[in-house]
Amino acid sequence: MASARSWRARRFRRGVAGLALAAVAVAACAPPDRSAEVAAIIKGLDNPFFQAMGQGIEDGATGPVTVQAAQSTADTTGQADKLSAVAVQGFGCYIINPISGTNLVQSLSLIAKQGKPVINIDSPVNAEAARLAGATLASYVGTDNTHAGQVAGDFLAGRLPAGAKVALIGGTAGDVTSRARLDGFRAAVDGKLTVSQTVDVNEWSRSEALTRAEEIMRANPDLAGFFVANDDMGLGVSRAVQNAGKSDQVRVVSVDGVEDGLRAVKSGQLAATVAQYPYTIGEMGVEACRAAAAGHTLPATVNAPVALVTQDNAADALSAFPKPFEQYDDPYRQLLQQ
């Protein structure tokens, strides 16, 4: 018969083994530690602009990053659901690119309770709505869209006769980015050009922009130019101009600087585009997360670079794409270098 001492020893070993197995089981069931990871929720990848933004986030990350996108640039509810899903997973930092100024606000309140930094990129969150929901943003980085519209307006006003008729085509009604660009353009051409018509295009659709441009030119046979709120729609508008045989009469200027837009400028299909850099905006968003993790105080607002691209410098812009072809300030990178 085994001694009491050996029995107790075997029982002790079985107990230790059981505790070890239990620990493994608990560890297997426990959620992963994502406190050093970044989660990004951006607009729909049906638009090349946001494809470049997502790529910039992934390329700029020095650690694990999760990038999720809405089904389309109008999927406000779906985007909010995606943010709510990642908000409870304990990521260390969140990057958001909202479809509207308010669609992510309620989801942001979940993150605010955790005290995790939120970096707002490109399209701004409505500050008052965020405050009422108890949500705090660590920093915003994006294009000064009013300024981008002003740059486009200055360009077109400098190349058309005084009082010439122009039409404006914006994106989805209510979109803050579209509205800011149109407002900036109007301010720049006030007293110089005549804005004959302004229309919005649902989901920034190229095909719908083409159709609306055709309608506008039929109603305004003396039209001299279009300002279009993004390149994708701008390409649709320029096609309408070509189809109407008015390429020598009507100039088309847009905003974004996507690769197809830059090629269109180089070929003369677009008169110009005000290039912004979604890749760099995404990259700067990740840099902001890294700077916050390092304990730095982030600037409240950072303006991402923009550049006017014409036939004179389109080749340089294409060569550098998707990055800026001119020098620009990056306060987040400066913080990381301290």
C-alpha positions in Angstrom: 0.0 0.0 0.0 1.3 3.4 -0.8 2.3 5.6 2.0 0.2 8.6 3.0 3.1 10.9 2.1 3.3 9.5 -1.5 -0.5 9.8 -1.9 -0.4 13.4 -0.8 2.4 14.0 -3.3 0.5 12.5 -6.1 -2.6 14.5 -5.1 -0.5 17.7 -5.0 0.9 17.1 -8.5 -2.6 16.4 -9.8 -3.8 19.6 -8.2 -1.0 21.7 -9.8 -1.7 20.1 -13.1 -5.4 20.9 -12.8 -4.7 24.5 -11.9 -2.3 24.8 -14.9 -5.0 23.4 -17.2 -7.6 25.7 -15.8 -5.2 28.7 -16.3 -4.7 27.6 -19.9 -8.5 27.4 -20.4 -9.1 30.8 -18.9 -6.3 32.3 -21.1 -7.9 30.7 -24.1 -11.2 32.3 -23.3 -9.9 35.7 -22.3 -10.0 38.5 -25.0 -6.7 39.4 -26.5 -4.8 42.4 -25.1 -5.2 45.1 -27.7 -4.0 48.0 -25.6 -1.0 48.6 -27.9 -3.1 48.3 -31.1 -4.8 50.8 -33.3 -8.3 50.5 -34.7 -9.4 52.7 -37.6 -12.9 53.2 -39.0 -13.0 54.9 -42.3 -15.5 55.7 -45.1 -16.3 53.2 -47.9 -13.6 51.6 -49.9 -15.7 52.1 -53.0 -13.9 55.4 -53.4 -10.1 55.4 -54.3 -9.6 58.3 -51.9 -10.4 56.2 -48.9 -8.5 53.2 -50.3 -5.4 55.4 -50.2 -6.3 56.5 -46.7 -6.6 53.0 -45.5 -3.2 52.1 -47.1 -1.6 55.1 -45.4 -2.9 53.9 -42.0 -1.5 50.4 -42.6 1.8 51.6 -43.9 2.3 54.1 -41.1 1.7 51.7 -38.3 4.6 50.3 -36.4 2.5 47.7 -34.7 -0.8 45.9 -35.2 -3.6 47.9 -36.8 -7.2 47.1 -37.7 -8.8 49.0 -40.5 -12.5 48.7 -41.2 -14.6 50.5 -43.7 -18.2 51.3 -44.3 -20.0 49.5 -47.2 -20.2 52.8 -49.0 -19.8 56.5 -48.5 -23.5 56.8 -47.5 -23.5 53.8 -45.0 -23.8 56.0 -41.9 -25.5 53.3 -39.7 -23.2 50.5 -40.8 -20.1 52.6 -40.1 -21.4 53.4 -36.6 -22.1 49.8 -35.9 -18.4 49.0 -36.9 -17.1 51.5 -34.4 -19.4 50.3 -31.7 -18.1 46.7 -32.3 -14.4 47.7 -32.0 -15.0 50.2 -29.1 -15.5 47.3 -26.7 -12.4 45.4 -27.7 -9.9 47.6 -25.8 -7.8 49.1 -28.5 -5.2 51.6 -27.4 -6.1 54.3 -29.9 -8.9 54.9 -32.3 -8.8 56.6 -35.7 -12.2 57.7 -37.1 -13.1 59.1 -40.5 -16.9 59.8 -40.1 -19.4 59.8 -43.0 -21.3 62.7 -41.4 -20.6 65.0 -38.5 -22.8 63.1 -36.1 -23.1 59.4 -37.2 -20.3 58.2 -34.9 -21.0 60.3 -31.9 -22.9 57.7 -29.9 -20.3 55.1 -30.5 -17.6 57.6 -29.4 -19.2 57.8 -26.0 -18.3 54.2 -25.4 -14.6 55.0 -26.1 -14.8 58.1 -23.9 -15.6 56.0 -20.9 -12.4 54.0 -21.4 -10.2 57.1 -21.6 -8.6 56.0 -24.9 -7.4 58.6 -27.4 -9.5 59.2 -30.5 -7.9 60.8 -33.6 -10.4 62.3 -36.0 -9.1 62.4 -39.6 -10.4 64.0 -42.8 -14.1 64.6 -42.1 -14.6 66.4 -38.8 -17.0 65.2 -36.0 -19.5 67.8 -35.0 -17.9 69.3 -31.9 -21.1 70.2 -30.1 -22.7 66.8 -30.7 -19.5 65.1 -29.4 -19.5 67.4 -26.3 -23.1 66.5 -25.5 -22.4 62.8 -25.8 -19.4 63.2 -23.5 -16.9 62.2 -26.3 -13.5 63.8 -26.4 -11.2 64.0 -29.5 -7.5 64.0 -28.9 -6.7 65.6 -32.2 -8.0 66.3 -35.7 -6.0 66.0 -38.9 -7.4 66.7 -42.3 -7.5 68.9 -45.3 -8.7 72.5 -44.7 -11.5 72.0 -47.2 -12.5 75.6 -47.2 -9.0 76.5 -48.2 -9.0 73.8 -50.9 -12.1 75.3 -52.4 -10.5 78.8 -52.3 -7.4 77.5 -54.1 -9.7 76.1 -56.9 -11.7 79.3 -57.0 -8.6 81.5 -57.3 -7.3 79.3 -60.1 -10.5 79.4 -62.1 -11.1 83.1 -61.5 -7.6 83.8 -62.8 -8.3 82.0 -66.1 -11.9 83.0 -67.0 -13.2 86.5 -68.0 -14.8 88.6 -65.3 -18.4 87.6 -64.6 -18.1 84.3 -66.5 -20.7 81.7 -65.6 -19.6 78.7 -63.5 -21.5 75.8 -62.0 -20.8 73.9 -58.8 -21.3 70.2 -58.3 -21.1 68.9 -54.7 -21.2 65.5 -53.1 -23.9 64.0 -50.9 -26.2 66.6 -49.6 -25.2 67.6 -46.0 -21.7 66.3 -46.3 -19.5 68.7 -44.4 -16.5 68.2 -46.6 -18.4 69.0 -49.8 -20.1 72.0 -48.2 -16.7 73.4 -47.0 -15.2 73.1 -50.5 -18.2 74.8 -52.2 -18.2 77.6 -49.6 -14.5 78.2 -50.1 -14.9 78.3 -53.8 -17.8 80.8 -53.6 -15.8 83.0 -51.3 -12.8 83.1 -53.7 -14.9 83.9 -56.8 -17.3 86.4 -55.2 -17.4 89.5 -57.4 -15.2 87.8 -60.0 -17.3 85.0 -61.5 -21.1 84.3 -61.6 -22.2 81.0 -59.9 -25.2 80.1 -62.1 -26.2 76.8 -60.4 -25.2 74.5 -57.6 -26.3 70.8 -57.3 -25.5 67.9 -55.0 -24.8 64.4 -56.2 -25.8 61.4 -54.1 -22.9 59.3 -52.9 -20.5 61.4 -55.0 -21.5 59.3 -58.0 -19.4 59.9 -61.2 -22.3 58.8 -63.5 -24.8 61.1 -61.8 -22.3 64.0 -61.9 -22.1 63.4 -65.7 -25.8 63.5 -66.0 -26.2 66.6 -63.9 -23.4 68.4 -65.9 -25.2 67.6 -69.2 -28.4 69.1 -67.7 -26.5 72.2 -66.5 -24.8 72.8 -69.9 -28.2 72.5 -71.7 -29.7 75.1 -69.4 -26.6 77.4 -69.5 -25.1 77.3 -73.1 -22.7 80.0 -72.2 -21.3 78.2 -69.2 -17.5 78.6 -68.9 -16.5 76.3 -66.0 -17.3 73.7 -63.4 -16.0 73.4 -59.9 -16.6 69.8 -58.7 -16.1 68.7 -55.1 -14.0 65.6 -55.9 -12.0 64.1 -58.8 -14.2 61.1 -59.4 -17.2 63.3 -60.1 -14.9 65.7 -61.9 -14.0 63.0 -64.4 -17.7 62.4 -65.0 -18.2 66.1 -65.6 -15.2 66.3 -67.9 -16.7 63.4 -69.9 -19.9 65.3 -70.2 -18.0 68.4 -71.5 -16.2 66.3 -74.1 -19.4 64.6 -75.2 -21.0 68.1 -75.7 -18.0 69.2 -77.8 -17.2 72.0 -75.4 -13.7 71.1 -74.2 -12.4 74.4 -75.5 -15.1 76.4 -73.8 -15.7 74.8 -70.4 -13.0 74.3 -67.8 -13.3 71.7 -65.1 -11.5 72.0 -61.8 -11.9 69.5 -58.9 -10.4 68.4 -55.6 -8.6 65.3 -54.4 -5.6 64.5 -56.5 -6.3 60.8 -57.0 -4.2 59.1 -59.5 -6.8 59.1 -62.3 -7.4 62.8 -61.6 -3.7 63.6 -61.9 -3.6 61.8 -65.2 -6.6 63.7 -66.4 -4.9 67.0 -65.5 -1.7 65.9 -67.3 -3.8 65.1 -70.5 -5.8 68.3 -70.3 -9.1 66.5 -69.5 -9.2 68.5 -66.2 -7.9 72.0 -66.0 -6.6 71.4 -62.5 -7.1 69.6 -59.3 -6.4 70.7 -55.8 -4.6 67.6 -54.5 -5.0 66.5 -51.0 -3.2 63.4 -49.7 -5.4 60.7 -48.1 -2.4 58.4 -47.8 -0.6 61.1 -45.8 -3.7 61.9 -43.7 -4.0 58.2 -42.8 -0.3 58.0 -42.0 -0.5 61.1 -39.8 -3.4 59.6 -37.9 -1.3 56.7 -36.9 1.6 59.0 -36.0 -0.9 60.9 -33.7 -1.7 57.6 -32.0 2.0 56.9 -31.5 2.6 60.3 -30.1 -0.3 60.0 -27.7 0.9 56.6 -26.5 4.3 58.2 -25.9 2.7 60.8 -23.6 2.8 63.8 -25.8 0.2 66.5 -25.8 -1.3 66.6 -29.3 -2.2 69.7 -31.2 -6.0 70.1 -31.4 -5.9 70.6 -35.2 -3.4 69.8 -37.9 -3.9 70.9 -41.5 -2.8 68.2 -43.9 -1.0 69.4 -47.1 -2.7 70.5 -50.3 -1.3 71.5 -53.6 -2.7 72.9 -56.8 -1.9 70.6 -59.7 -1.9 71.8 -63.3 -0.4 70.6 -66.5 2.8 72.3 -65.5 3.4 70.1 -62.4 1.2 67.1 -63.0 4.2 64.9 -63.9 5.8 65.7 -60.6 2.6 64.9 -58.7 2.2 61.6 -60.5 5.8 60.6 -59.8 5.4 61.2 -56.0 1.9 59.7 -55.8 0.4 58.8 -53.3 2.7 61.1 -51.3 3.0 64.9 -51.6 5.4 66.2 -54.2 6.1 69.3 -52.1 7.5 69.7 -48.6 4.9 69.9 -45.7 4.8 70.3 -42.0 4.0 67.3 -39.8 3.7 68.2 -36.1 3.1 64.6 -35.0 6.3 63.4 -36.5 8.1 66.3 -34.8 6.7 65.1 -31.5 7.9 61.6 -32.1 11.4 62.9 -32.9 11.7 64.6 -29.5 
